[in-house]
């Protein structure tokens, strides 16, 4: 007999005043000494919620729906928007925009942050196709949002809806 199920319930509920269509990401913020949940919402904002109090720590309007789960890396929160196709690097403590890059394609997939062997800290995104253009995968320099590379040579039109993965094999590739 499972004795855990009857004890499950809602531990925290926060009204974001807009649909949240992706999962939040949770990370400890050493500057605030708090654990925050970061959530993108359909109205075009990103919200940081203090999990201890349930209060909104900060909210930043980006003007276009954020429908992918953000990623936290090195004190930054990375998100992509749908309608205007812009990636943003936000300060994870304050929500201030540190840099951005418009890629002209919708972003639904969650980004991945990693440093390739011999490379620089980067964030990888995938885009959704639009009429006349295929979706693609691209990398940005995590320090300044500058485009590092873009892969577009798929055999047919594609759309990247799911989160990307990053791994290094035994040979360092």
Buried (B, 14 or more C-beta within 10 A) or exposed (E): EEEEEEEEEEEEEBEBEBEBBBEBBEBEBEEBEBEBBBBBBBBBBBBBBBBEEEEBBBBBEBEBBBBBBBBBBEEBBBBBBBEBBBBBBBBBBBBEBBBBBEBEBBBBBBBBBBBBEEEEBBBBBBBBBBEEEBBBBBBBBBBEBEEBEBEEEEEEEBBBBEBBEEEEEEEEE
